[in-house]
Amino acid sequence: MNKKIVVIGGMNVDILATSDQTFQSFDSNPGSHIIDSGGVGFNIAYDLRLLDYDVTFFTVIGQDHFGPFLKDACISHHIKVYSPPSELSSLYLSLFNQDGNMQGAIASMDAMKHLTKAFLKDYETTLLEADVLICDTNVSIEVLTYISHLHHPFKVIELVSQEKAIKMKHLVAGFHVIKGNDAEIHHLFNDDIQRSIKDHHVVIITNQVKYARLITKEKMMTYPIEKAEDIINTSGAGDAFLVGCIDGFINQKEILKQGHLMSLCALKSKNSKMLKECVDAYKN
């Protein structure tokens, strides 16, 4: 039977714009764009479904003209989705240079305030019955506190950004896997990570094309990462890395290697949706 995974986090309309040439700040750049469903929580849920996990997703989908588009993105990929009422959906606007590297982005995520502890408590049995419980920091401190106090054996937090990682300052003890990039992790734990974390913690750090690192109280493992060729877009690569790591935990494979392989699938995709043939090769 497929493992049950619950994801709690953000979903938004992605507007991804890519410059045709060297990106010029404070100027109009000729280029192209894609409009798609995205968000950290949704990307994680979507990638887990590609690996055939049974996924339930708690997020906020607005009752605006974007709502049916976002809801269909979940239903069409067999993601069970639960959303409280909200007038508006979230939106993420990002700008990329001609090499597929992000130059900047704006995340309009105010709709996430409608995902409350009270809403989630109505589905607490679903949360507790999941084999893995994954949360991102797009949710409120109230929700993060509620999840951190749940008696669940495998809770994962994705830090998303330095600013949002601050929410976790006094809550990390309630999670088992903490994943973020170098800046986010050091912003949360300061310099001595091993001294700061608890015995049950696994900290996963990504550093783009340099390395990935896994840290526990007893050990530190580093996985060197070579720069990928034929990068199309970096959007969603960090989310895919986490999914690969979770797959590694569940199937007792090399955790950082699996994370890297999944992130490569995202880097070779035209948007946040990974190429099916790439993921099929990962599974084999």
N, C-alpha and C positions, 0 to 999 in steps of 0.2 A: 504494500500500500504506500502511495506517495506521502511524504512528510507534509504536515500541515504547517503553513507559515502565515502569521498575521503581520501585516505591515501597517504602521500608523504614520501618516506623514502627508506631505504636500503633493498636490496635483495642480497643474496649470496649463494654460495654452502657451506653447513655446512659439515665439517668433524669432527665428534664427536668420540673421542677415550676414552674408559673407561678401567681403570686398573682392573685386576682380584684380586689384593691384595693391601695392603698398598702402596700408591704411593711413590716412591723414586725419589726425585729430582736429576738431574744430572746423571741419569742412565736409562737404557732401562727397561721398564715395560711390562710384558706380559699382553695382554688384547684383547679387541675387538673394532670394529669401525663401524660407520654408516655414509654413505654419503647421504645427503638429501638437499632439498631446505630450506633456512632459511633467517635470517636477521630480524631485529626489525620491519621494515616496513611490510615485507611479513608476519611475524608471526601475526601481528595485523590484516592485511587484511584477512588472512586465518581464524583466530579465529572469526572475524566478520561474515564471510561467514557461518561458522558453526552455528551461531545464526540467519542465514537467512537474514542478511542485504544485501542491494544492494551496492557492493563495487567496486570502481574504484581506481586503484593503479598506482601511478607515481613513477618510479624507473629507474634503469639502468641495462639492460641485455646485456651482451657482444655478439659480433659476433664471439666468440670462440667456442670450442666444448662443453662448458657448456651452451651456450645460449639456444639451443633447449630444454634442460633439464629444465632450469629455466622457460622458457616461457610456457612449457607444464604444469608445476606445477600451474601456474596461470589459464590457460585456462581450465584445468581439474576440477578446483574448482570454475569455473564461476566467476573468478575475471577479470574484464576488466583492461588490463594493457597497459600503454603507456611508451615507453622508447626511449630516444634519441640514436643515433648511438654511439657505443663504441667498441673498439677493444677487450677489456677484460671484463670479469665478475668479481665480487667481490668474495672473499673467506674468510671463517672463520674457523679457526682450534682451537679446544678446547680439553682440557685434563681433565678427571674426575677421582676421586678416586673410590674405590669399593663401596662407599656409595652413589654415584651419585652427589657428590659435586665437583664443578669445581676447579681445581688446577691452571689453567691459560689458556690463549687464545691469539691468534694473529688474528687481523682483517685486512685483506688487502682490503681496501675500496676506493682505488684511482679512480676507475671507476665512483664513484658518482660525480666527478667534471664535468661530462658531462651533469648532470641534472641542467640546468641553468634557470634563471629567464625568458630569452627569450623563452625557450621551453615551460615553464608553462604558459606564457602569451597567447600563442596560444590556450590554453584550459581554459582560465579564466572564461568563462561562466559555464563550468562544475564545477569549484571550487566554484563559488558563489552560484550555485544551490544546492550544497550538504547540507544536514541537519547538518552534522558534518564534520569538516575539521581537520584531524590528521596529524601531522608532527613529524618526529624524527630528532635528531641532527646529523645524518649521512650526511645530506645535507649541502650545503655550507652556509656561512654567507649571501651571496647574496640572496639565496633562502629563508632563514629564515627571512631576512629583508622584502622581497617581501610579504611573507605570513603574517607577523606581521602587515603590512600596509593594507592588504585587508579588506574591510568592510564586515565582515562576523560575524554572531552572536554567533558562537560556534566553537572556534578554540582551539585545544588541542596540547600540545607539550610533547613529551616523551624525557627525557634528555639523556638517553642511558648510559653515563659515566661522571665521574668528568671532564675529559679533554674536552669532547665535550660539556658539559654543559656551559663551559666558553663562547661559542659562543652566549649564550642567555643573557649575562650580561646586555646589554642595550636594549633587545628586549622583555622581559617578559611582558611588558605592553600591547603588541599586542595580547596576548593569554588569554584565559579564564580559561583553566585548565592546570596546570603545574604538571607533574607527574615525580617523581624520587625517588631514595632511600635516606636514611638519609644523606649520604655523599654528594650526588649530590645536594640535596636541600640546605643544609647548605653551600656548596661551592658557591652556586648561591646567596643566600639571607643573608648569615652570620647567626648570632645567633637569632636575633629578627625578625622572619619571619612575624608575624602579622603586625609589624610596617612597614615592607618593601613592602608588597604586596598592590595591588590596590583594590578598592571596588568591582570590577567585578571578582576578582581572586578566584579560588578554587585551593588550593595546596594539592596534594595527595602524602603522603610519605609512603614508604614501608620499613620495617626493618626485612626482612626475617622471622624468626620464632617468633619474639617478638611481633610486633604490626604493624598495619597500622594506618595512621592518616590523617584526613581531616581538613584543616585549611582555614578559610575565615577571613575577617576583623573583623567579629563579634563573631566567635565561633571557638572552636577546639574540634573535636571528635576523640576518640581513640578506635580502634577495636582490642582487644587482639587476638593474633593468637597462637593456640596450634600447636606444632610440628606435622607435618603430618606423618602418618605411611605409610609404603610401598612406600617410595620415590624411583622412578626409575631414574629420571633425573631432574635437576633443570633448564635445558635450556628452555627458553621461558616462564618461570613462571611469570616474571615481565611483559612481554607483555600481557599475558593472564589476569593478574590482571587489567591492564588498560582497556582491552576490557570489563571485567565484570563491571568496574566502569562506562564506557560509557553506557553499557546496563542498569545499574541502573539509570543513569541520564535520559535516554530516556523513560524508563518505570516507573519512579518514585518509584523505590524500594530502599532498603538500599544500598547505593553506596559502602561502604567498604565491606559489607557482600557479595555483588555480585562479587566484585573483588576477595575476598578470595576464593569463591566457584569456580570461573574460574581458579584461580591459582592452586587449588587442582587438577583440570583436567589435567593441564600441568605436574604437579609433578608426576602423575601416568602414564605418557606416556613414551614410549621407546625413543622418540626423540622429536623434536619440534612440531610434529603433534599430536594433542590431540586425545584421544580415543573417538570415536563417541558415544559409550554407556555412557561414563562419561558426555559428553556434553548434550546428550539427557536427562540425569537425572537432570542436571543443569536447562535445559529449563522447566522441569516439576516441 
